[in-house]
């Protein structure tokens, strides 16, 4: 899933470095000197100015990017003011990425065990997929791809996002794996009675359906 991150750091070089890497890892990144300008609707804020926590009560998680000289007192105060994690310079990007994903996992709303999209039902607990009661056997990666698409069925997931979320690939060039799995998944669902599923948005990625319609076909 592509998360929306607000990158609020006063240093342009730091913002540029982090923005390039976060975009490569599939995040939606919005830079802002003042996090209040852009935090509405964001999933997480990377905050380079810990004092801003005194002036602002964020509605989403915050990771503070502390200065190299910050000590335990600085970190404790930041946590007392509401931050969710604290990373000091020099920052190792891979560690920051792991911390971002950990915070997002902790704060994300739970995904239901049963995902229903029209006649399609995905039971995450039993790993059973059915269309109008007819079971559809899927491979492990086909199931994970379907769960990702069904989590937000009308949303277009980019190929980079799906390769990262389902296969943990960071390269932009390994798309044949995704395309072949998407094609097999579509064939199996259509054979079971599903219609217009696993839609290929050319040049971008995939979505599960163009429009969610309930089993009775009534909007």
Secondary structure, DSSP 8 states (H G I E B T S, - for coil): ---EEEEE-S-HHHHHHHHHHHHHTT-EEEE-SSGGGT-TT-SEEEES-TTHHHH---SSEEEEEE-TT--HHHHHHHHHTT-SEEEESS--HHHHHHHHHHHHHHHS----SEEEETTEEEETTTTEEEETTEE----HHHHHHHHHHHTTTTS-EEHHHHHHHHH----SS-HHHHHHHHHHHHHHHHHTT--S-SEEETTTEEES-SS---TTS--
